[in-house]
Amino acid sequence: MNGTPADHGGASPRILDPKTVRAVALDLDGTALLPGNVLSPRTVTVLKTCMEKGIAVIIATGRAVDAAEKYRAAIGAEGPMVYFNGAEVVDMPSRRILSAALLDREIAVFCVELSRSMGVHFQVFLSGRGEKAGAASDGESSPALDAEILLIEKESPEAEMYRNHTGLVPVAGDIAKALSAPGSGCIKGMFIADPALHGAISREISGRFGGGAAVVRTYPTFLEVLNPGVSKGEGLKTALLCRGVDPGDTVALGDEENDLSMFAAAGFSAAPANAREQVRGAADLVIGANSEDGAAAFLEELLSRRSGL
């Protein structure tokens, strides 16, 4: 495949066999989307062609379901998709929840207090499903996706940026109070802050809760706090199991550190040239940047080689 094999410290990168690929796990921001959060016609076309050729397209994103829906609908992809960095796996377009894991309320409240003391923006996604959503591993799925609420403490430039980035309109209120309401649950928390502060935030959370929370950067200024069992990799495994697809027959594409677990779960991984350095180093192949439709070019070549076999 065209691209640059990553340097794995002397270890050979995995080799992609186009004829065995049955699924593509696709990150959105920084990977499938052009700068400005645009899904190009070229990318739409190649993803539709993948599905016509029997390759499932699985969106694997940190975004909420509603924030990713216009992209999924444009592609026409159906079946289990990974949202909230794996905190929810949802069958689309039915919106049935196949798995979910909530963040402990104590951790979310601590993050609220930390954000206040540091003077940084913090927001949460609330679910009306309460604590039971964390136990969706009994083989039964929820009937349908409940409305998910993006809650902020107050309006801020960061809140406005996130609204413009995702199209989601937040509700302002006391987050700690909302978390204490019966039946509420926290899908994930998110700090939006200068990347220089991310390390200090992470240390405060790990110092208090150890491994009780997963803290991961998902965008240059986004630092997310999740249930410790949550990752894109675990979400992808669930989506593939539901589809009956072997992880080894899957290609994963992503650009941020939250995509690393997805790389490990898939049989082959590719990162765009704009990806974070550690992500490029972990990928089996470095492809063109998202600004150059690198993911589309990669998939076009995969399909070309597949049809030529």
C-alpha positions in Angstrom: 0.0 0.0 0.0 1.1 3.5 -0.7 2.3 5.3 2.5 5.1 5.2 5.0 5.5 2.1 7.2 5.8 3.2 10.8 9.0 2.8 12.8 8.3 0.2 15.4 11.7 0.1 16.9 12.9 -2.7 14.6 9.8 -4.8 14.7 8.1 -5.4 11.4 4.8 -3.7 10.8 1.8 -5.9 10.1 1.1 -6.6 6.4 -2.3 -5.8 4.9 -4.0 -8.5 2.8 -6.8 -6.7 1.0 -8.7 -9.9 0.3 -9.2 -10.6 4.0 -10.6 -7.2 5.0 -14.2 -7.4 6.2 -14.5 -4.1 8.1 -13.0 -0.6 8.3 -13.1 1.2 11.7 -13.0 4.9 11.0 -12.3 7.8 13.3 -14.0 11.0 12.2 -12.2 14.2 13.4 -8.7 14.5 12.0 -9.0 11.3 10.0 -12.1 10.9 7.8 -13.1 14.5 8.0 -11.4 17.4 6.2 -10.3 20.4 8.3 -13.5 22.2 9.1 -15.4 19.0 9.9 -16.3 18.3 6.3 -16.9 14.8 4.9 -15.7 15.0 1.3 -17.6 13.6 -1.7 -14.6 11.5 -2.4 -14.6 9.9 1.1 -18.4 9.3 0.9 -18.0 7.5 -2.5 -15.2 5.2 -1.4 -16.9 4.3 1.8 -20.1 3.4 -0.1 -18.1 1.4 -2.5 -16.5 -0.5 0.5 -19.9 -1.5 1.7 -21.0 -2.5 -1.8 -17.9 -4.8 -1.9 -18.9 -6.4 1.4 -16.6 -4.4 3.7 -18.5 -3.0 6.7 -17.9 0.6 7.7 -17.8 1.2 11.4 -17.7 4.7 12.7 -15.5 4.8 15.8 -15.6 8.3 17.3 -15.4 10.3 20.5 -18.5 12.2 19.3 -22.0 11.7 20.7 -24.5 9.8 18.5 -26.2 13.0 17.4 -22.9 14.8 16.7 -21.8 12.0 14.3 -25.2 11.3 12.7 -25.0 13.5 9.7 -21.8 11.8 8.7 -23.2 8.3 9.2 -26.3 9.2 7.2 -24.3 10.6 4.4 -22.3 7.4 4.1 -25.4 5.2 4.6 -23.5 2.9 7.0 -25.6 0.7 9.3 -25.2 -1.7 12.2 -23.1 -1.3 15.4 -21.1 1.9 15.7 -18.8 3.1 18.4 -19.6 6.5 20.1 -18.2 8.4 23.1 -14.9 6.7 22.6 -16.5 3.3 23.3 -18.7 4.3 26.2 -21.6 3.4 24.0 -21.9 0.9 21.1 -25.2 1.7 19.3 -26.9 -0.1 16.4 -27.8 2.4 13.7 -30.2 3.6 12.5 -32.4 1.8 15.1 -30.4 3.6 17.9 -30.6 0.4 20.1 -27.8 0.5 22.7 -25.7 -2.7 22.5 -23.3 -1.8 25.3 -22.7 1.1 27.6 -20.5 2.0 30.6 -21.0 5.1 32.8 -18.4 7.2 34.6 -18.6 6.9 38.4 -20.5 10.0 39.8 -17.8 10.6 42.5 -15.2 11.0 39.7 -17.4 13.3 37.7 -18.1 15.5 40.7 -14.3 15.6 41.5 -13.7 16.8 38.0 -16.3 19.5 38.4 -14.5 20.7 41.5 -11.1 20.5 39.8 -12.3 22.5 36.9 -13.5 25.2 39.2 -10.3 25.4 41.1 -8.2 25.5 37.9 -10.5 27.8 36.1 -10.9 25.6 33.1 -14.0 24.4 31.2 -15.6 21.1 32.0 -18.7 19.5 30.6 -20.5 16.2 30.9 -22.8 14.1 28.8 -25.7 12.9 30.9 -27.8 9.8 30.3 -31.3 9.2 31.6 -30.6 5.5 31.9 -28.8 5.8 35.3 -26.4 3.2 36.7 -28.0 0.3 34.9 -26.4 1.4 31.7 -23.1 0.2 33.0 -24.3 -3.4 33.1 -25.2 -3.8 29.4 -23.1 -7.0 29.1 -25.8 -9.5 29.9 -26.6 -10.1 26.2 -29.6 -7.8 26.2 -29.7 -4.4 24.6 -31.6 -1.4 25.7 -34.9 -0.8 23.7 -33.7 2.5 22.3 -31.3 5.4 22.8 -32.5 7.9 25.4 -31.9 11.6 24.9 -28.4 12.5 25.9 -27.8 15.9 27.5 -24.7 18.0 27.1 -24.4 19.9 30.4 -22.1 22.9 31.0 -21.7 25.0 34.1 -21.8 28.3 32.2 -21.4 29.8 28.8 -17.7 30.2 27.8 -15.6 30.5 24.6 -14.8 26.8 25.0 -18.5 25.9 25.1 -19.1 28.0 22.0 -16.2 26.3 20.3 -17.6 22.9 21.1 -21.1 23.9 19.9 -19.6 25.0 16.6 -17.4 21.9 16.3 -20.3 19.4 16.9 -23.5 21.2 16.4 -24.7 20.1 19.8 -26.5 22.8 21.9 -25.5 22.5 25.6 -27.7 23.1 28.7 -26.2 25.3 31.4 -26.6 24.2 35.0 -25.0 22.9 38.2 -23.3 19.7 37.0 -22.7 18.3 40.5 -26.3 18.8 41.4 -27.5 17.2 38.2 -25.3 14.2 38.8 -27.0 13.6 42.2 -30.5 13.5 40.6 -32.1 10.0 40.8 -31.9 8.1 37.5 -29.1 10.3 36.0 -25.8 8.9 34.8 -22.6 10.3 33.3 -21.5 8.9 30.0 -18.3 10.9 30.0 -16.7 14.1 31.2 -14.6 16.5 29.1 -12.1 19.2 29.9 -11.6 21.7 27.1 -8.3 23.4 28.0 -4.8 24.4 26.9 -2.9 21.2 26.2 -0.2 22.4 28.5 -2.7 21.8 31.4 -3.7 18.3 30.4 -0.8 16.7 32.3 -1.7 18.5 35.5 -5.4 17.6 35.2 -4.5 13.9 34.5 -2.2 13.8 37.5 -4.9 15.2 39.8 -7.4 12.6 38.7 -5.0 9.6 38.9 -3.7 10.8 42.2 -7.2 10.7 43.7 -8.6 7.7 41.9 -5.7 5.7 40.5 -6.9 3.4 37.7 -10.6 4.2 38.6 -10.9 6.5 35.6 -9.6 6.5 32.0 -8.2 9.9 31.0 -7.4 10.3 27.3 -6.7 13.2 24.9 -9.2 13.0 21.9 -8.5 16.4 20.2 -5.8 19.0 20.7 -7.7 20.7 23.5 -10.1 17.9 24.6 -9.2 15.7 27.6 -11.9 13.2 28.3 -12.7 11.2 31.5 -14.3 7.9 31.1 -15.2 4.6 32.9 -11.9 2.7 33.2 -13.2 -0.1 31.0 -14.0 2.2 28.2 -11.9 2.6 25.0 -12.4 2.7 21.3 -10.6 -0.7 21.2 -13.1 -2.3 23.5 -16.0 -0.7 21.7 -14.7 -1.9 18.4 -14.4 -5.5 19.8 -18.1 -5.3 20.8 -19.2 -3.9 17.4 -17.2 -6.6 15.6 -18.6 -9.4 17.8 -22.1 -8.2 17.0 -21.3 -8.2 13.3 -19.6 -11.6 13.4 -16.4 -10.1 12.0 -12.9 -11.3 13.3 -10.8 -8.3 14.6 -7.9 -9.6 12.5 -10.0 -8.9 9.4 -10.4 -5.2 10.3 -8.5 -2.1 9.3 -8.6 0.8 11.8 -7.8 4.4 10.9 -7.3 7.2 13.5 -5.1 10.2 14.4 -5.3 10.7 18.2 -4.2 8.8 21.3 -7.7 7.6 21.9 -7.3 5.6 18.6 -4.3 3.6 19.9 -6.5 1.0 21.6 -8.4 0.6 18.3 -5.1 0.0 16.5 -4.3 -2.8 18.9 -7.7 -4.4 18.5 -7.6 -4.4 14.7 -5.6 -6.5 12.3 -4.1 -3.5 10.6 -3.9 0.2 11.4 -3.2 3.4 9.4 -2.7 6.9 10.7 -2.9 10.1 8.6 0.3 12.3 8.3 -1.4 14.9 10.5 -1.7 12.4 13.4 0.1 12.9 16.7 3.6 11.5 16.6 3.0 8.6 19.0 0.0 7.6 16.9 2.0 7.6 13.7 4.6 5.5 15.4 2.0 3.0 16.6 0.3 2.6 13.2 1.3 0.0 10.6 1.1 2.6 7.9 1.2 6.4 7.7 -1.0 7.6 4.9 -1.9 11.1 3.5 -3.1 13.8 5.8 -6.8 14.3 6.3 -6.5 17.6 4.4 -5.5 15.6 1.4 -8.3 13.0 1.7 -5.6 10.5 2.9 -8.1 8.0 4.2 -10.1 8.0 1.0 -6.9 7.5 -1.1 -5.9 4.6 1.1 -9.3 2.9 0.8 -9.3 3.5 -2.9 -6.0 1.6 -3.2 -7.3 -1.1 -0.9 -10.3 -1.7 -3.1 -8.2 -1.5 -6.3 -5.8 -4.2 -5.0 -8.7 -6.3 -3.8 -10.4 -6.3 -7.2 -7.2 -7.1 -8.9 -6.7 -10.3 -6.9 
